[in-house]
Amino acid sequence: MSKHLFSIVFLFLSSFCSCDQKKFSFHGYKLIQIKPKSVHHFSLLKSWEENPDFDVWNRIKSINEIVDVALSPKAFQQYEPLFKLANLPYTIVNENIQNLIDREEESMRRSFPSRSIVGRYPRYTEVSSFISNLVIDNPDIASSYSAGTTYENRQLKVLVLKTDTSQKSVWIDCGIHAREWISISTCVWFIDRLLKDYRNSDPVAKDLLGYYEFHILPIVNPDGYEYSHSNFRIWRKNRKPNREDELIWNCFGTDLNRNFGYKWMVAGSSSNVCSEIYAGPSPDSEVETKSVQKAINDKLGNWDVFVTIHSYGNLWMVPWGWDTSLLPDYNDLYSVSQIGADALKAVYGTKYSIGSPANLLYSASGGSFDWSYAVANIKYSMALELRPGNGEPDYNYGFILPEDRVPLVGEETYIGLKAMINAVLNLNRNN
């Protein structure tokens, strides 16, 4: 980074948070929707995406596709004249993002007396205790292990559910991006529902656990997740400093879903340490990345399914993320994804789009499910983007979905994943 750019970044970001002890207020921050109408508009948005003050919440996909962007009051003053100069259409959908956060926090206060974390936005220690208690209460089918230890010394705790007849394996992870709280709560919901269904002799759950052992990592990025609770609600990356002598706000951390080594830095990634999509100093550099890879490699050849869960957008995605070309297995992956999306829709009517990120959204390399498909050879590798979806009443909440939506999202996702994994199981039986 040039000294001039570093000075700009420092002056802008030092006004955000000079220490790790005060919760940042987003008072006056705007959520805007931009609709590029030309190649020039699209190029402008792509160039601004790397700027630390231009926080893209969804994806810059193509012309006429809405882009959600959060801007501080200073950033809005800077960019609004540029929007007008370029005749770039935009709409302010929320004048004060802090209001969304206040509403989310109020919904969390209402549910706090509950002793269960199921259906809530739990903290890291609560999730860790939840897993430990499940293992104690269900020693016949539950165990756990640590996949690794983060920069801030948190364990990446994986729950394993299996029976004496389990042969093959399924991997599910959540929370690779810190601000996607609905992802973590959905992993917790999935665990709770699968276990209850099994205990209640649900035939599909019994069948699944009779053949598969499930490895579920509810929080891939616990350092970032805790920081998003305690300090900065819309934090995305992990929390490892990139320069020990330049400890300024957004120049911390790596986007873990750009750090996996397969096709690293080929597309949709940044070498700017202050960017939200910074891919890290080298492929597979981050301990969270290495830990997921080690867990997969320890059982290499035994995995049938790899699922990583994100938010938001109502998308059921299959590789590739880095390129628009279709997989040789694309039709097989699309078929089981369709089964899952149909089952999900049958719960509350939520519609998901199916396809590859490069075709549904945009090209981005270094993602975990590209790695799991190409390197670990897990055919049924998928990524989900949960609610809210474009056109839904909740869409303008973005990442800051009220906590009372957790049971809805958790239940429909559980039903969809259960149906998809069962479809894979039936295919394997027939082959």
GULO-300640 format. One record per residue (C-alpha): x, y, z. Coordinates in steps of 0.1 Angstrom, whole numbers, plus 5000, padded with zeros to 4 digits. Each point is the difference from the previous one (the first is absolute). Last residue first. Layout:
<recs>
[rec [X Y Z]];
...
</recs>
This chain:
<recs>
[rec [4753 4530 4923]];
[rec [4964 4998 5013]];
[rec [5011 5004 5036]];
[rec [5021 5030 4992]];
[rec [4971 5017 4983]];
[rec [4978 4994 5030]];
[rec [5026 5015 5023]];
[rec [5004 5031 4978]];
[rec [4962 5004 5000]];
[rec [5000 4997 5038]];
[rec [5026 5027 5002]];
[rec [4978 5023 4979]];
[rec [4968 4993 5020]];
[rec [5018 5006 5034]];
[rec [5015 5032 4986]];
[rec [4966 5013 4990]];
[rec [4983 4991 5032]];
[rec [5028 5014 5021]];
[rec [5000 5032 4979]];
[rec [4962 5005 5004]];
[rec [5003 4995 5038]];
[rec [5030 5022 5006]];
[rec [4987 5029 4979]];
[rec [4966 5000 5018]];
[rec [5015 4994 5035]];
[rec [5026 5028 4995]];
[rec [4975 5026 4988]];
[rec [4993 5011 5036]];
[rec [5036 5011 5002]];
[rec [4995 5030 4977]];
[rec [5021 4999 4968]];
[rec [5030 5023 5000]];
[rec [5018 4984 4971]];
[rec [4977 5016 4975]];
[rec [4971 5016 5018]];
[rec [4989 5015 4967]];
[rec [4989 4966 4988]];
[rec [4975 4993 5028]];
[rec [4969 5005 4978]];
[rec [5014 4977 4973]];
[rec [5008 5013 4966]];
[rec [5037 4991 5002]];
[rec [5005 4972 5024]];
[rec [5005 5002 5038]];
[rec [5008 4973 5007]];
[rec [5027 4974 4995]];
[rec [5029 4998 4976]];
[rec [5008 4963 4996]];
[rec [5033 4985 4988]];
[rec [5004 4966 4985]];
[rec [5025 4971 4994]];
[rec [4984 4968 4989]];
[rec [5030 4985 4982]];
[rec [5024 5002 5028]];
[rec [5034 4996 4982]];
[rec [5020 5016 5028]];
[rec [5019 5023 4975]];
[rec [4974 5009 4974]];
[rec [4967 4996 5019]];
[rec [5011 5010 5035]];
[rec [5022 5028 4986]];
[rec [4971 5015 4980]];
[rec [4979 4996 5031]];
[rec [5024 5019 5022]];
[rec [5003 5031 4978]];
[rec [5033 5013 4987]];
[rec [4985 5015 4969]];
[rec [4971 5023 4994]];
[rec [4981 5003 4967]];
[rec [4967 5018 5002]];
[rec [4964 4993 5011]];
[rec [4979 4973 4985]];
[rec [5025 4990 4973]];
[rec [5033 5002 5019]];
[rec [4981 4989 5032]];
[rec [4989 4968 4983]];
[rec [4964 4991 4997]];
[rec [4967 4998 5019]];
[rec [4976 5028 5009]];
[rec [4981 4996 5033]];
[rec [4964 5007 5006]];
[rec [4985 5001 5035]];
[rec [4965 4986 5001]];
[rec [4999 4993 5038]];
[rec [5008 4963 5002]];
[rec [4995 4988 4964]];
[rec [5028 5024 4988]];
[rec [5026 4981 5020]];
[rec [4989 4967 4985]];
[rec [5002 5015 4965]];
[rec [5034 5015 5007]];
[rec [5013 4966 5012]];
[rec [4987 4981 4971]];
[rec [5013 5027 4976]];
[rec [5034 4997 5017]];
[rec [4999 4962 4993]];
[rec [4995 5007 4963]];
[rec [5024 5029 4997]];
[rec [5028 4979 5014]];
[rec [4994 4972 4975]];
[rec [4996 5025 4971]];
[rec [5032 5017 5009]];
[rec [5022 4969 5003]];
[rec [5022 5010 4970]];
[rec [5000 5034 5017]];
[rec [4988 5031 4981]];
[rec [5022 5028 4989]];
[rec [4993 5034 5016]];
[rec [5033 5001 5020]];
[rec [5012 5005 5036]];
[rec [4969 4991 5018]];
[rec [4995 4967 4982]];
[rec [4984 4982 5017]];
[rec [4965 4995 5013]];
[rec [4977 5026 5015]];
[rec [4966 5000 5017]];
[rec [4991 5037 5003]];
[rec [4975 5018 5021]];
[rec [5020 5033 5001]];
[rec [5019 5004 5033]];
[rec [5017 4983 5018]];
[rec [5024 4971 5002]];
[rec [5001 4962 5005]];
[rec [5027 4977 4989]];
[rec [4990 4965 4989]];
[rec [5023 4971 4991]];
[rec [4984 4966 4992]];
[rec [5012 4965 4993]];
[rec [5032 5000 5020]];
[rec [5020 4968 5006]];
[rec [5028 5006 4975]];
[rec [5019 5022 5023]];
[rec [4992 4995 5037]];
[rec [5029 5019 5015]];
[rec [5001 5021 4969]];
[rec [4966 5016 5008]];
[rec [5009 5009 5036]];
[rec [5034 5012 4987]];
[rec [4983 5022 4974]];
[rec [4977 5015 5026]];
[rec [5029 5007 5023]];
[rec [5022 5015 4973]];
[rec [4974 5025 4990]];
[rec [4993 5010 5036]];
[rec [5038 5003 5006]];
[rec [5004 5024 4971]];
[rec [5026 4998 4973]];
[rec [4982 4976 4977]];
[rec [5012 5020 4970]];
[rec [5023 5029 5008]];
[rec [4999 5034 5016]];
[rec [4962 4998 5005]];
[rec [4971 5002 4976]];
[rec [4989 5035 5009]];
[rec [4963 5001 4991]];
[rec [4990 5026 5026]];
[rec [5030 5021 4988]];
[rec [5024 5015 5025]];
[rec [5028 4974 4992]];
[rec [4998 5009 4963]];
[rec [5008 4968 4981]];
[rec [4964 4996 4989]];
[rec [4977 4973 4989]];
[rec [4973 4996 4974]];
[rec [5021 4980 4976]];
[rec [5032 4980 4997]];
[rec [5013 5009 5035]];
[rec [5001 4963 5011]];
[rec [4990 4975 4973]];
[rec [4999 4972 5026]];
[rec [5018 5013 5031]];
[rec [4972 5009 5023]];
[rec [5004 5037 5011]];
[rec [4971 5017 4983]];
[rec [4973 4986 5023]];
[rec [5022 5008 5030]];
[rec [4999 5037 4993]];
[rec [5031 5010 5018]];
[rec [5004 5021 5031]];
[rec [5010 5034 5013]];
[rec [5004 5028 4976]];
[rec [4964 5009 5009]];
[rec [5009 5017 5033]];
[rec [5036 5011 5002]];
[rec [5028 4980 5015]];
[rec [5027 5011 4976]];
[rec [5032 4989 5018]];
[rec [4990 4963 5004]];
[rec [4989 4999 4964]];
[rec [4973 4976 4988]];
[rec [4984 4996 5034]];
[rec [4980 4968 5005]];
[rec [4964 5008 5006]];
[rec [4980 4980 4974]];
[rec [4980 5018 4974]];
[rec [4964 5013 4998]];
[rec [4993 5026 5027]];
[rec [4965 5014 4997]];
[rec [4992 5003 5037]];
[rec [5032 5016 5012]];
[rec [5010 4997 5036]];
[rec [4986 4972 5022]];
[rec [4978 4980 4977]];
[rec [5020 5004 4968]];
[rec [5032 4995 5019]];
[rec [4987 4967 5013]];
[rec [4993 4989 4964]];
[rec [5034 5012 4988]];
[rec [5018 4979 5025]];
[rec [4976 4971 4996]];
[rec [5005 4996 4962]];
[rec [4991 4965 4990]];
[rec [4970 5000 5025]];
[rec [4975 4972 4999]];
[rec [5024 4972 4990]];
[rec [4979 4969 4993]];
[rec [5015 4966 4992]];
[rec [4971 4976 4992]];
[rec [5006 4963 4999]];
[rec [4980 4984 4972]];
[rec [4983 4967 4994]];
[rec [4978 4993 5030]];
[rec [5000 5037 5008]];
[rec [4982 5007 4967]];
[rec [4976 4971 5003]];
[rec [4990 5009 5035]];
[rec [4995 5036 4990]];
[rec [4979 4989 4970]];
[rec [4979 4976 5021]];
[rec [4993 5024 5029]];
[rec [5006 4978 5030]];
[rec [4993 5027 5026]];
[rec [5037 4998 5011]];
[rec [5011 5005 4964]];
[rec [4977 5029 4995]];
[rec [5012 5016 5032]];
[rec [5036 4997 4990]];
[rec [4994 5013 4965]];
[rec [4980 5029 5014]];
[rec [5025 5011 5025]];
[rec [5030 4998 4977]];
[rec [4981 5018 4972]];
[rec [4989 5028 5024]];
[rec [5036 5005 5011]];
[rec [5012 5002 4964]];
[rec [4972 5025 4993]];
[rec [5010 5022 5030]];
[rec [5035 5002 4985]];
[rec [4988 5010 4965]];
[rec [4975 5025 5013]];
[rec [5029 5019 5016]];
[rec [5016 5008 4966]];
[rec [5021 5029 5014]];
[rec [5031 4977 5007]];
[rec [5004 4985 4965]];
[rec [5010 4963 5003]];
[rec [4970 4996 5023]];
[rec [4987 4966 4991]];
[rec [5014 4965 4991]];
[rec [4984 4967 4989]];
[rec [5021 4969 4991]];
[rec [4984 4967 4992]];
[rec [5017 4966 5005]];
[rec [4998 4964 4988]];
[rec [4995 4968 5020]];
[rec [4977 5005 5030]];
[rec [4989 4966 5013]];
[rec [5010 5005 5036]];
[rec [4983 5034 5000]];
[rec [5013 5035 4993]];
[rec [4997 5036 5010]];
[rec [5033 5019 5002]];
[rec [5002 5036 5013]];
[rec [5029 5021 4990]];
[rec [5016 5026 5023]];
[rec [5023 5025 4984]];
[rec [5017 5010 5033]];
[rec [5006 5036 5008]];
[rec [5035 5013 5007]];
[rec [4998 5035 4985]];
[rec [5019 4989 4969]];
[rec [4977 4970 4997]];
[rec [5005 4964 5013]];
[rec [4994 4969 4979]];
[rec [4975 4973 4990]];
[rec [4991 4994 5036]];
[rec [4980 4968 5005]];
[rec [4965 4989 5009]];
[rec [4979 4969 5007]];
[rec [4964 4991 4997]];
[rec [4982 4967 4992]];
[rec [5001 4978 5030]];
[rec [5013 5027 5024]];
[rec [4969 5021 4996]];
[rec [4996 5021 5031]];
[rec [5037 5006 5005]];
[rec [5006 5006 4963]];
[rec [4970 5024 4998]];
[rec [5013 5018 5031]];
[rec [5034 5006 4983]];
[rec [4984 5012 4968]];
[rec [4978 5025 5018]];
[rec [5029 5011 5021]];
[rec [5020 5010 4969]];
[rec [4970 5017 4985]];
[rec [4994 5020 5032]];
[rec [5037 5009 5001]];
[rec [4998 5014 4965]];
[rec [4970 5021 5005]];
[rec [4965 4989 4990]];
[rec [4976 5017 4976]];
[rec [4968 4982 5010]];
[rec [4977 4972 4988]];
[rec [5019 4973 5019]];
[rec [5022 5017 5027]];
[rec [4978 4985 5027]];
[rec [4997 5015 5035]];
[rec [4975 5026 4987]];
[rec [5002 5033 5020]];
[rec [5018 5016 4971]];
[rec [4971 4998 4975]];
[rec [4987 5035 5005]];
[rec [5035 5014 5003]];
[rec [5009 4985 4966]];
[rec [4970 5017 4983]];
[rec [5011 5033 5015]];
[rec [5035 4994 4987]];
[rec [4987 4995 4965]];
[rec [4979 5031 5002]];
[rec [5029 5020 5012]];
[rec [5021 4986 4972]];
[rec [4974 5010 4974]];
[rec [4998 5035 5015]];
[rec [5038 5002 4999]];
[rec [4997 4997 4962]];
[rec [4986 5035 4998]];
[rec [4986 5014 4967]];
[rec [4989 4966 4988]];
[rec [4989 4993 4964]];
[rec [5019 5029 4984]];
[rec [4996 4995 4963]];
[rec [5026 5001 4973]];
[rec [5002 5006 4962]];
[rec [5035 5008 4986]];
[rec [4999 5031 4979]];
[rec [5038 5000 5001]];
[rec [5002 5035 5015]];
[rec [4970 4992 5022]];
[rec [5016 4969 5015]];
[rec [5033 5018 5004]];
[rec [4983 5028 5018]];
[rec [4985 4975 5024]];
[rec [5033 4982 5006]];
[rec [5018 5024 5023]];
[rec [4971 5012 5020]];
[rec [4989 4964 5003]];
[rec [5034 4991 5013]];
[rec [4999 5027 5026]];
[rec [4966 4988 5013]];
[rec [5012 4964 4999]];
[rec [4989 4979 4971]];
[rec [4985 4965 4998]];
[rec [4995 4986 4965]];
[rec [4974 4977 4985]];
[rec [5005 4994 4962]];
[rec [4969 4995 4979]];
[rec [5005 4982 4966]];
[rec [4993 5022 4969]];
[rec [5035 4994 4987]];
[rec [5018 4971 5016]];
[rec [5010 4983 5033]];
[rec [5014 5024 5026]];
[rec [4991 4979 5030]];
[rec [4982 5002 5033]];
[rec [5010 5023 5028]];
[rec [5025 5023 4982]];
[rec [5018 5022 5025]];
[rec [5015 5030 4983]];
[rec [5022 5017 5027]];
[rec [5027 4973 4998]];
[rec [5004 5006 4962]];
[rec [5003 4967 4982]];
[rec [4964 5001 4987]];
[rec [5006 5035 4986]];
[rec [5017 4986 4968]];
[rec [4972 4974 4995]];
[rec [4974 5026 5005]];
[rec [5016 5023 4974]];
[rec [5003 4971 4975]];
[rec [4963 4992 5003]];
[rec [4991 5036 4994]];
[rec [5022 5002 4969]];
[rec [4985 4967 4987]];
[rec [4966 5017 5003]];
[rec [4969 5002 5021]];
[rec [5014 4992 5034]];
[rec [4972 4998 5026]];
[rec [5011 5012 5035]];
[rec [4982 4993 5032]];
[rec [5009 5020 5030]];
[rec [5004 4992 5037]];
[rec [5010 5032 5018]];
[rec [5021 5005 5031]];
[rec [4986 5028 5021]];
[rec [5005 4982 5033]];
[rec [5021 4969 4994]];
[rec [5012 5001 5036]];
[rec [5032 4980 5008]];
[rec [5001 4980 5032]];
[rec [5029 5012 5021]];
[rec [5029 4980 5013]];
[rec [5021 4988 4970]];
[rec [5017 5033 4994]];
[rec [5002 5029 4976]];
[rec [4967 4993 4983]];
[rec [4983 5017 4972]];
[rec [5018 5034 4998]];
[rec [5032 4981 4995]];
[rec [4985 4985 4969]];
[rec [4999 5032 4979]];
[rec [5033 5015 5011]];
[rec [5017 4966 4998]];
[rec [4986 4992 4965]];
[rec [5010 5033 4986]];
[rec [5035 4998 5015]];
[rec [5004 4965 4987]];
[rec [4990 5011 4965]];
[rec [5027 5027 5000]];
[rec [5027 4977 5015]];
[rec [4993 4975 4972]];
[rec [4986 4966 5009]];
</recs>
